[in-house]
Amino acid sequence: MSDTLLTAWKAAQGRLKAGRIDSPAIDARLLLEAATGAGRVDILTDPYRAVTPEQLATLDAMVERRLRREPVSRILGRKGFWKILLTVTPDVLSPRPDTETLLDVVLKAKGEREAFTACDLGTGSGAILLALLAERPAAKGVGTDVSSEALAVARENAANLDLNGRATFIRTDWAAGFADASFDVVLSNPPYIPSGDIPGLDPEVRDHDPHLALDGGADGLDAYRALAPEIARILRPGGLYAVEIGRDQGEAVRALVAAAGLDARVVRDLADRDRVVTNGPDPRAA
């Protein structure tokens, strides 16, 4: 009996479940789609479509990689974030749903047709800036990073999303080189994991995300000490900033930003954990 989309999916799912992989059904489906060229709808509407031996071999190899705790986004080379699809490589952090809280804040503050300039400090794949520009067609923005490899990925993502006319990416350390009062919106998801906590992270993160994008120094707050005065410097009067934080860093980061002269409040994510420090609106407030 030849393999079908359904039998291949079930077999892959069973292997991932036995390997104690989180969300085995979703991971198996994503890998099956990539290996066979089938879409989600095909698996549901044409479950008995034959899978070739070559496609099965490709799927098996992908499942093996996932069992070694390589993230699906690394295996496929792409990751969905907000409403966009991004290329991701080992040179950039794989974007996470937690980070979408930053967009919740900005989109609540900035109208659909509003023209403004945004800056994404430590942009990585460009995820935050590009998701924002995709939602706000009158906006323009700049992403900065110290990694040339990350900037190459961000530029590729901007081109793929047809946003390269409104997004610029430059190599610099945080906001170095920008004039005072340059931007209406300043965003950042800096490294905030204490150095000593990194060995205990899930293998998907510890072994596959760049440590430059994870390591926040001994207490996890090094980046915020550098960022707070720089955000205060480059933000225009009346401007909006929002930075992502770790779940137990709300009060410490709020204090650092407040000491730089900015209003600061802690916003919680959908899981009700501290996630963003901002002077903007709380998207969870009624």
C-alpha positions as a Markdown table, in Angstrom:
| # | Residue | x | y | z |
|---|---|---|---|---|
| 1 | Met | 0.0 | 0.0 | 0.0 |
| 2 | Ser | 1.4 | 3.4 | -1.1 |
| 3 | Asp | 1.8 | 6.2 | 1.4 |
| 4 | Thr | -0.7 | 9.1 | 1.3 |
| 5 | Leu | -0.7 | 12.6 | 2.8 |
| 6 | Leu | -2.8 | 11.2 | 5.6 |
| 7 | Thr | -0.6 | 8.2 | 6.5 |
| 8 | Ala | 2.6 | 10.3 | 6.1 |
| 9 | Trp | 1.1 | 12.9 | 8.4 |
| 10 | Lys | 0.0 | 10.4 | 11.0 |
| 11 | Ala | 3.4 | 8.6 | 11.0 |
| 12 | Ala | 5.3 | 11.8 | 11.3 |
| 13 | Gln | 3.0 | 12.9 | 14.1 |
| 14 | Gly | 3.5 | 9.6 | 15.9 |
| 15 | Arg | 7.3 | 9.9 | 15.8 |
| 16 | Leu | 7.3 | 13.5 | 17.1 |
| 17 | Lys | 4.8 | 12.6 | 19.9 |
| 18 | Ala | 7.0 | 9.6 | 20.9 |
| 19 | Gly | 10.0 | 12.0 | 20.9 |
| 20 | Arg | 8.1 | 14.3 | 23.3 |
| 21 | Ile | 8.0 | 17.2 | 20.9 |
| 22 | Asp | 5.6 | 20.0 | 21.7 |
| 23 | Ser | 2.7 | 20.4 | 19.2 |
| 24 | Pro | 3.5 | 17.2 | 17.2 |
| 25 | Ala | 0.4 | 17.5 | 15.0 |
| 26 | Ile | 1.2 | 21.1 | 13.9 |
| 27 | Asp | 4.9 | 20.4 | 13.4 |
| 28 | Ala | 4.2 | 17.2 | 11.4 |
| 29 | Arg | 1.7 | 19.1 | 9.1 |
| 30 | Leu | 4.2 | 22.0 | 8.5 |
| 31 | Leu | 7.0 | 19.5 | 7.6 |
| 32 | Leu | 4.6 | 17.4 | 5.4 |
| 33 | Glu | 3.5 | 20.5 | 3.5 |
| 34 | Ala | 7.1 | 21.5 | 2.9 |
| 35 | Ala | 8.2 | 18.0 | 1.9 |
| 36 | Thr | 5.3 | 17.4 | -0.5 |
| 37 | Gly | 4.3 | 20.9 | -1.7 |
| 38 | Ala | 0.8 | 20.2 | -0.4 |
| 39 | Gly | -1.1 | 22.9 | 1.4 |
| 40 | Arg | -3.1 | 22.7 | 4.6 |
| 41 | Val | -6.4 | 22.5 | 2.6 |
| 42 | Asp | -5.0 | 19.6 | 0.4 |
| 43 | Ile | -4.3 | 17.5 | 3.6 |
| 44 | Leu | -7.9 | 18.0 | 4.6 |
| 45 | Thr | -9.7 | 17.7 | 1.2 |
| 46 | Asp | -7.4 | 15.2 | -0.6 |
| 47 | Pro | -6.0 | 13.1 | 2.3 |
| 48 | Tyr | -5.4 | 10.0 | 0.1 |
| 49 | Arg | -3.2 | 11.8 | -2.4 |
| 50 | Ala | -0.1 | 9.6 | -3.0 |
| 51 | Val | 3.2 | 10.7 | -1.5 |
| 52 | Thr | 6.3 | 9.7 | -3.6 |
| 53 | Pro | 9.2 | 7.8 | -2.0 |
| 54 | Glu | 11.4 | 10.9 | -2.6 |
| 55 | Gln | 8.9 | 13.1 | -0.7 |
| 56 | Leu | 8.7 | 10.6 | 2.1 |
| 57 | Ala | 12.5 | 10.6 | 2.3 |
| 58 | Thr | 12.5 | 14.4 | 2.5 |
| 59 | Leu | 9.9 | 14.3 | 5.3 |
| 60 | Asp | 11.8 | 11.6 | 7.2 |
| 61 | Ala | 14.9 | 13.7 | 7.1 |
| 62 | Met | 13.0 | 16.8 | 8.4 |
| 63 | Val | 11.4 | 14.8 | 11.2 |
| 64 | Glu | 14.8 | 13.5 | 12.2 |
| 65 | Arg | 16.0 | 17.1 | 12.5 |
| 66 | Arg | 13.0 | 18.1 | 14.6 |
| 67 | Leu | 13.6 | 15.1 | 16.9 |
| 68 | Arg | 17.0 | 16.6 | 17.5 |
| 69 | Arg | 15.2 | 19.7 | 18.7 |
| 70 | Glu | 15.9 | 21.8 | 15.7 |
| 71 | Pro | 13.0 | 24.3 | 15.5 |
| 72 | Val | 10.6 | 24.0 | 12.5 |
| 73 | Ser | 11.4 | 27.5 | 11.5 |
| 74 | Arg | 15.0 | 26.6 | 11.1 |
| 75 | Ile | 14.2 | 23.4 | 9.1 |
| 76 | Leu | 11.9 | 25.3 | 6.7 |
| 77 | Gly | 13.9 | 28.6 | 6.7 |
| 78 | Arg | 10.8 | 30.6 | 7.3 |
| 79 | Lys | 8.6 | 31.7 | 10.1 |
| 80 | Gly | 5.2 | 33.5 | 10.4 |
| 81 | Phe | 5.1 | 36.6 | 12.5 |
| 82 | Trp | 2.0 | 38.8 | 13.0 |
| 83 | Lys | 0.5 | 38.6 | 9.4 |
| 84 | Ile | 3.8 | 38.3 | 7.5 |
| 85 | Leu | 6.0 | 35.4 | 6.5 |
| 86 | Leu | 9.8 | 35.9 | 7.1 |
| 87 | Thr | 12.9 | 34.2 | 5.9 |
| 88 | Val | 14.9 | 33.1 | 9.0 |
| 89 | Thr | 18.5 | 31.8 | 9.1 |
| 90 | Pro | 20.9 | 30.8 | 12.0 |
| 91 | Asp | 22.0 | 34.5 | 12.0 |
| 92 | Val | 18.7 | 35.8 | 13.3 |
| 93 | Leu | 16.4 | 35.2 | 16.3 |
| 94 | Ser | 13.3 | 33.2 | 15.2 |
| 95 | Pro | 10.5 | 35.6 | 15.9 |
| 96 | Arg | 8.0 | 34.6 | 18.7 |
| 97 | Pro | 4.4 | 35.4 | 19.3 |
| 98 | Asp | 5.3 | 37.1 | 22.6 |
| 99 | Thr | 6.9 | 39.9 | 20.6 |
| 100 | Glu | 3.6 | 40.7 | 18.8 |
| 101 | Thr | 2.6 | 42.6 | 22.0 |
| 102 | Leu | 4.9 | 45.4 | 20.8 |
| 103 | Leu | 2.7 | 45.7 | 17.7 |
| 104 | Asp | -0.5 | 45.6 | 19.8 |
| 105 | Val | 0.8 | 48.8 | 21.6 |
| 106 | Val | 1.9 | 50.7 | 18.5 |
| 107 | Leu | -1.1 | 49.9 | 16.4 |
| 108 | Lys | -3.4 | 51.0 | 19.2 |
| 109 | Ala | -1.6 | 54.3 | 19.2 |
| 110 | Lys | -1.1 | 55.0 | 15.5 |
| 111 | Gly | -4.0 | 55.3 | 13.1 |
| 112 | Glu | -4.2 | 53.3 | 9.9 |
| 113 | Arg | -3.5 | 56.2 | 7.6 |
| 114 | Glu | -1.1 | 58.0 | 9.9 |
| 115 | Ala | 2.3 | 59.0 | 8.5 |
| 116 | Phe | 5.2 | 58.5 | 11.0 |
| 117 | Thr | 8.8 | 57.3 | 11.2 |
| 118 | Ala | 9.8 | 54.3 | 13.2 |
| 119 | Cys | 13.1 | 52.8 | 14.3 |
| 120 | Asp | 13.6 | 49.2 | 15.3 |
| 121 | Leu | 16.8 | 48.9 | 17.4 |
| 122 | Gly | 18.5 | 45.4 | 17.1 |
| 123 | Thr | 16.2 | 44.5 | 14.2 |
| 124 | Gly | 17.4 | 40.9 | 13.5 |
| 125 | Ser | 15.2 | 39.5 | 10.7 |
| 126 | Gly | 13.3 | 42.8 | 10.5 |
| 127 | Ala | 10.2 | 41.2 | 11.9 |
| 128 | Ile | 8.9 | 44.0 | 14.1 |
| 129 | Leu | 9.6 | 46.9 | 11.7 |
| 130 | Leu | 8.2 | 45.0 | 8.6 |
| 131 | Ala | 5.1 | 43.8 | 10.4 |
| 132 | Leu | 4.4 | 47.4 | 11.5 |
| 133 | Leu | 5.0 | 48.9 | 8.0 |
| 134 | Ala | 2.8 | 46.2 | 6.5 |
| 135 | Glu | -0.1 | 47.4 | 8.8 |
| 136 | Arg | 0.6 | 51.2 | 8.4 |
| 137 | Pro | 1.1 | 52.0 | 4.7 |
| 138 | Ala | 2.0 | 55.7 | 5.3 |
| 139 | Ala | 4.8 | 54.9 | 7.7 |
| 140 | Lys | 8.5 | 54.6 | 7.0 |
| 141 | Gly | 11.2 | 53.0 | 9.1 |
| 142 | Val | 14.8 | 52.1 | 9.9 |
| 143 | Gly | 16.1 | 48.9 | 11.4 |
| 144 | Thr | 19.6 | 48.8 | 13.0 |
| 145 | Asp | 21.8 | 45.8 | 14.0 |
| 146 | Val | 25.5 | 45.1 | 14.6 |
| 147 | Ser | 25.2 | 41.9 | 12.6 |
| 148 | Ser | 25.8 | 42.3 | 8.9 |
| 149 | Glu | 24.4 | 38.8 | 8.4 |
| 150 | Ala | 21.2 | 39.7 | 10.2 |
| 151 | Leu | 20.8 | 42.9 | 8.1 |
| 152 | Ala | 21.1 | 40.8 | 4.9 |
| 153 | Val | 18.2 | 38.7 | 6.1 |
| 154 | Ala | 16.1 | 41.8 | 7.0 |
| 155 | Arg | 16.8 | 43.3 | 3.6 |
| 156 | Glu | 15.7 | 40.1 | 1.9 |
| 157 | Asn | 12.5 | 40.0 | 4.0 |
| 158 | Ala | 11.8 | 43.7 | 3.1 |
| 159 | Ala | 12.2 | 42.9 | -0.6 |
| 160 | Asn | 10.0 | 39.8 | -0.4 |
| 161 | Leu | 7.3 | 41.8 | 1.3 |
| 162 | Asp | 7.6 | 44.7 | -1.2 |
| 163 | Leu | 8.5 | 47.0 | 1.7 |
| 164 | Asn | 12.0 | 47.9 | 0.7 |
| 165 | Gly | 10.8 | 51.3 | -0.5 |
| 166 | Arg | 9.8 | 52.2 | 3.1 |
| 167 | Ala | 12.3 | 50.2 | 5.2 |
| 168 | Thr | 16.0 | 50.9 | 5.4 |
| 169 | Phe | 18.5 | 48.7 | 7.4 |
| 170 | Ile | 21.8 | 50.0 | 8.6 |
| 171 | Arg | 24.7 | 48.5 | 10.6 |
| 172 | Thr | 25.2 | 50.4 | 13.9 |
| 173 | Asp | 25.3 | 49.8 | 17.6 |
| 174 | Trp | 21.7 | 50.5 | 18.7 |
| 175 | Ala | 21.0 | 54.1 | 17.9 |
| 176 | Ala | 24.6 | 55.3 | 17.3 |
| 177 | Gly | 24.8 | 57.9 | 14.6 |
| 178 | Phe | 21.1 | 59.1 | 14.7 |
| 179 | Ala | 20.4 | 62.7 | 15.4 |
| 180 | Asp | 18.5 | 63.7 | 18.5 |
| 181 | Ala | 14.6 | 63.7 | 18.1 |
| 182 | Ser | 14.7 | 61.6 | 14.9 |
| 183 | Phe | 11.8 | 59.2 | 15.2 |
| 184 | Asp | 8.1 | 59.2 | 16.1 |
| 185 | Val | 8.2 | 55.6 | 17.2 |
| 186 | Val | 11.1 | 53.6 | 18.7 |
| 187 | Leu | 10.9 | 49.8 | 19.2 |
| 188 | Ser | 13.2 | 47.1 | 20.4 |
| 189 | Asn | 13.3 | 43.5 | 21.4 |
| 190 | Pro | 16.8 | 43.4 | 22.9 |
| 191 | Pro | 18.7 | 40.4 | 24.4 |
| 192 | Tyr | 17.3 | 40.1 | 28.0 |
| 193 | Ile | 18.2 | 36.6 | 29.2 |
| 194 | Pro | 20.7 | 36.5 | 32.1 |
| 195 | Ser | 23.9 | 34.9 | 30.9 |
| 196 | Gly | 23.7 | 32.2 | 33.6 |
| 197 | Asp | 20.2 | 31.1 | 32.4 |
| 198 | Ile | 21.2 | 30.4 | 28.8 |
| 199 | Pro | 22.5 | 26.8 | 29.4 |
| 200 | Gly | 19.0 | 25.9 | 30.8 |
| 201 | Leu | 17.0 | 27.2 | 27.9 |
| 202 | Asp | 15.1 | 24.8 | 25.6 |
| 203 | Pro | 17.5 | 23.3 | 23.0 |
| 204 | Glu | 15.4 | 24.9 | 20.2 |
| 205 | Val | 16.4 | 28.3 | 21.6 |
| 206 | Arg | 19.8 | 27.6 | 23.2 |
| 207 | Asp | 21.3 | 25.6 | 20.2 |
| 208 | His | 19.7 | 27.5 | 17.3 |
| 209 | Asp | 19.2 | 31.2 | 18.1 |
| 210 | Pro | 22.2 | 33.5 | 18.0 |
| 211 | His | 23.5 | 34.1 | 21.5 |
| 212 | Leu | 24.1 | 37.7 | 20.6 |
| 213 | Ala | 20.3 | 38.1 | 20.4 |
| 214 | Leu | 19.7 | 36.2 | 23.7 |
| 215 | Asp | 22.4 | 37.2 | 26.2 |
| 216 | Gly | 21.5 | 40.2 | 28.3 |
| 217 | Gly | 24.5 | 40.1 | 30.6 |
| 218 | Ala | 24.7 | 38.9 | 34.2 |
| 219 | Asp | 21.3 | 40.3 | 35.3 |
| 220 | Gly | 19.7 | 40.4 | 31.8 |
| 221 | Leu | 19.5 | 44.2 | 31.9 |
| 222 | Asp | 22.7 | 45.3 | 30.0 |
| 223 | Ala | 20.8 | 46.2 | 26.8 |
| 224 | Tyr | 18.3 | 48.3 | 28.6 |
| 225 | Arg | 21.0 | 50.3 | 30.4 |
| 226 | Ala | 22.4 | 51.2 | 26.9 |
| 227 | Leu | 19.0 | 51.6 | 25.3 |
| 228 | Ala | 17.1 | 53.8 | 27.8 |
| 229 | Pro | 19.1 | 57.0 | 27.3 |
| 230 | Glu | 19.4 | 56.4 | 23.6 |
| 231 | Ile | 15.6 | 56.0 | 23.2 |
| 232 | Ala | 15.1 | 59.2 | 25.2 |
| 233 | Arg | 17.6 | 60.9 | 22.9 |
| 234 | Ile | 16.3 | 59.9 | 19.5 |
| 235 | Leu | 12.5 | 60.0 | 20.3 |
| 236 | Arg | 10.7 | 63.1 | 19.1 |
| 237 | Pro | 8.7 | 65.1 | 21.7 |
| 238 | Gly | 5.3 | 63.3 | 22.1 |
| 239 | Gly | 6.8 | 60.2 | 20.5 |
| 240 | Leu | 6.1 | 56.5 | 21.3 |
| 241 | Tyr | 8.5 | 53.9 | 22.4 |
| 242 | Ala | 8.0 | 50.2 | 23.3 |
| 243 | Val | 10.6 | 47.6 | 24.4 |
| 244 | Glu | 10.1 | 43.9 | 25.0 |
| 245 | Ile | 11.2 | 42.5 | 28.4 |
| 246 | Gly | 11.5 | 39.2 | 30.2 |
| 247 | Arg | 8.5 | 38.1 | 32.4 |
| 248 | Asp | 10.2 | 39.1 | 35.7 |
| 249 | Gln | 11.9 | 42.4 | 34.5 |
| 250 | Gly | 9.0 | 44.8 | 34.4 |
| 251 | Glu | 9.8 | 46.9 | 37.4 |
| 252 | Ala | 13.6 | 46.9 | 36.8 |
| 253 | Val | 13.2 | 48.0 | 33.1 |
| 254 | Arg | 10.5 | 50.5 | 34.0 |
| 255 | Ala | 12.8 | 52.1 | 36.5 |
| 256 | Leu | 15.7 | 52.3 | 34.0 |
| 257 | Val | 13.6 | 54.0 | 31.4 |
| 258 | Ala | 12.0 | 56.3 | 33.9 |
| 259 | Ala | 15.5 | 57.3 | 35.1 |
| 260 | Ala | 16.2 | 58.4 | 31.5 |
| 261 | Gly | 13.3 | 60.8 | 31.7 |
| 262 | Leu | 10.6 | 58.9 | 29.9 |
| 263 | Asp | 7.1 | 57.9 | 31.0 |
| 264 | Ala | 7.1 | 54.2 | 31.6 |
| 265 | Arg | 4.4 | 51.5 | 32.2 |
| 266 | Val | 4.5 | 47.8 | 32.0 |
| 267 | Val | 2.1 | 46.0 | 29.6 |
| 268 | Arg | 1.3 | 42.3 | 29.9 |
| 269 | Asp | 1.0 | 39.8 | 27.1 |
| 270 | Leu | -1.9 | 37.5 | 26.2 |
| 271 | Ala | -0.6 | 35.0 | 28.8 |
| 272 | Asp | -0.8 | 37.7 | 31.4 |
| 273 | Arg | 3.0 | 38.0 | 31.9 |
| 274 | Asp | 5.0 | 41.3 | 31.9 |
| 275 | Arg | 6.1 | 41.7 | 28.3 |
| 276 | Val | 6.6 | 45.4 | 27.2 |
| 277 | Val | 7.7 | 48.6 | 28.8 |
| 278 | Thr | 6.2 | 51.6 | 27.0 |
| 279 | Asn | 4.8 | 55.2 | 27.3 |
| 280 | Gly | 2.0 | 54.1 | 24.9 |
| 281 | Pro | -1.5 | 52.7 | 25.5 |
| 282 | Asp | -2.1 | 49.4 | 27.2 |
| 283 | Pro | -3.8 | 47.2 | 24.5 |
| 284 | Arg | -5.3 | 45.0 | 27.2 |
| 285 | Ala | -7.1 | 47.9 | 28.8 |
| 286 | Ala | -10.8 | 48.0 | 28.0 |
